[in-house]
Amino acid sequence: MSQLSQPQTLPLKPLHLPAEPAAWPLPWGYWVIICMILLSIILVVVYVVKTRQRQRPKAAALKMLKSNTETLTPSIANEILRQAVLSYYPRKEVAHLTGTSWWRFLDSQLTSPRFLPKEMAWQNALYTNIDVSEDDYHDLVADCAFWIHHALPPKKQYRNEKAES
């Protein structure tokens, strides 16, 4: 009876557990998330670079207006404004504009007119020897800076209107 009381042991080898799942290669869901994050980063970088490039002429014109405050005359401010406009608008539509048509174009890009009401002051400051008061000089230069700040870069509405005509 002594043999029956003792259990018989089988000659089994020890259990081997399977290896834990590896971190690499990643499951497909993680790859999708990584691709979406990378695509988002690339799109943001491209948007920021294009926005900076688009704003560069505007920033340069404003910097020129602010740096020459002592020697800045309405004719110089108008020239800076014209250069900024030519950086954004098609040359064939803007380069030939002078006088009233130029002021009308500038006012068409703003919500309220600032140039046509002061047309005589502009004409006197640009083309005649009539002395213009110091306040008028500053107002005319300020109008140029205001226009560059608020009308550039052109709104999509302007581009769509030109494409239709």
C-alpha positions in Angstrom: 0.0 0.0 0.0 2.8 2.3 0.3 3.1 2.5 -3.5 -0.5 3.6 -3.9 -0.2 6.4 -1.5 2.6 8.0 -3.4 1.6 9.7 -6.6 3.6 8.8 -9.6 5.4 11.6 -11.3 5.4 11.7 -15.0 8.6 12.7 -16.8 7.3 16.1 -18.0 9.6 18.9 -19.0 9.0 22.3 -17.4 6.4 24.7 -19.0 7.7 27.3 -21.3 5.6 30.5 -21.6 5.5 32.2 -24.9 7.5 35.4 -25.3 5.8 38.7 -24.5 4.6 40.7 -27.5 7.4 42.9 -28.9 7.0 46.6 -29.1 8.3 46.4 -32.7 6.9 46.2 -35.3 4.0 48.5 -34.3 0.4 47.5 -35.0 -1.2 49.2 -38.0 -3.3 51.5 -35.9 -0.2 53.1 -34.4 1.2 53.6 -37.9 -2.0 55.4 -39.0 -1.7 57.7 -35.9 1.9 58.4 -36.6 1.2 59.2 -40.3 -1.6 61.6 -39.4 0.6 63.4 -36.9 3.4 63.8 -39.4 1.0 64.9 -42.1 -0.4 67.5 -39.7 3.0 68.8 -38.8 4.0 69.1 -42.5 0.8 71.0 -43.3 1.3 73.4 -40.5 4.9 74.1 -41.5 3.9 74.6 -45.1 1.1 77.0 -44.1 3.4 79.0 -41.8 6.1 79.3 -44.5 3.6 80.4 -47.2 2.0 82.9 -44.9 5.4 84.4 -44.0 6.3 84.7 -47.7 3.0 86.3 -48.5 3.4 88.8 -45.7 7.1 89.7 -46.5 6.4 92.6 -48.9 3.8 94.1 -46.5 6.2 93.9 -43.6 9.0 95.5 -45.7 6.8 98.4 -46.8 5.6 99.1 -43.2 9.2 98.9 -42.0 10.3 101.4 -44.7 7.5 103.8 -43.7 8.4 103.6 -40.0 12.2 103.9 -40.5 12.1 107.1 -42.6 9.8 109.1 -40.4 12.0 112.2 -40.4 12.6 112.4 -44.1 9.4 110.8 -45.3 7.3 112.9 -47.7 4.0 112.0 -49.2 5.7 111.3 -52.6 8.1 108.8 -50.9 5.2 107.2 -49.0 3.2 107.0 -52.2 6.1 105.3 -54.0 6.5 102.8 -51.2 2.7 102.2 -51.4 2.9 101.7 -55.2 5.8 99.2 -54.8 3.8 97.2 -52.2 0.7 97.2 -54.4 2.8 95.9 -57.3 4.0 93.1 -55.1 0.5 91.8 -54.7 -1.6 92.8 -57.6 -1.1 92.1 -61.3 1.2 94.6 -62.9 -1.0 95.0 -66.0 -4.0 96.1 -63.9 -2.2 98.4 -61.5 1.0 99.9 -63.0 -0.8 102.2 -65.4 -3.0 103.8 -62.7 -2.4 107.5 -61.9 -4.2 110.4 -60.3 -7.9 109.8 -59.7 -7.9 106.2 -61.0 -5.1 105.4 -58.5 -6.9 107.0 -55.6 -10.1 105.2 -56.7 -8.3 101.9 -56.8 -6.8 102.4 -53.3 -10.2 103.3 -51.9 -11.9 100.3 -53.5 -9.7 98.1 -51.3 -10.8 99.7 -48.1 -14.1 99.8 -46.3 -14.2 103.6 -46.1 -12.5 106.0 -48.6 -9.4 107.7 -47.4 -7.7 108.9 -50.6 -10.4 110.4 -52.9 -11.6 112.8 -50.2 -8.0 114.1 -49.9 -7.3 114.1 -53.6 -6.5 117.8 -53.8 -4.0 117.5 -50.8 -2.4 114.6 -52.7 -2.2 116.5 -55.9 -0.6 119.5 -54.1 1.8 117.4 -52.2 2.9 115.3 -55.2 2.8 117.6 -58.3 2.8 121.3 -57.3 5.0 123.7 -55.4 2.2 124.7 -53.1 3.2 124.2 -49.5 1.3 121.6 -47.7 0.9 121.9 -43.9 2.9 119.6 -41.7 -0.4 118.0 -40.4 -1.4 117.2 -44.0 2.0 115.6 -44.7 1.5 113.4 -41.6 -2.1 112.6 -42.6 -1.1 111.6 -46.1 1.7 109.4 -44.9 -0.5 107.9 -42.3 -3.1 107.1 -45.0 -0.4 105.1 -46.9 0.6 103.2 -43.8 -3.1 102.5 -43.0 -3.7 101.2 -46.5 -0.7 98.9 -46.4 -1.7 97.6 -43.0 -5.4 97.0 -43.8 -5.6 96.2 -47.5 -2.6 93.9 -48.0 -2.4 91.1 -48.8 -5.5 91.4 -51.0 -8.6 89.6 -50.0 -9.8 86.6 -51.9 -12.9 88.6 -53.0 -10.7 90.9 -55.2 -9.0 87.9 -56.8 -12.3 86.3 -57.6 -13.7 89.5 -59.1 -10.7 89.8 -61.4 -11.0 86.2 -62.5 -14.6 86.6 -63.5 -14.0 89.7 -65.6 
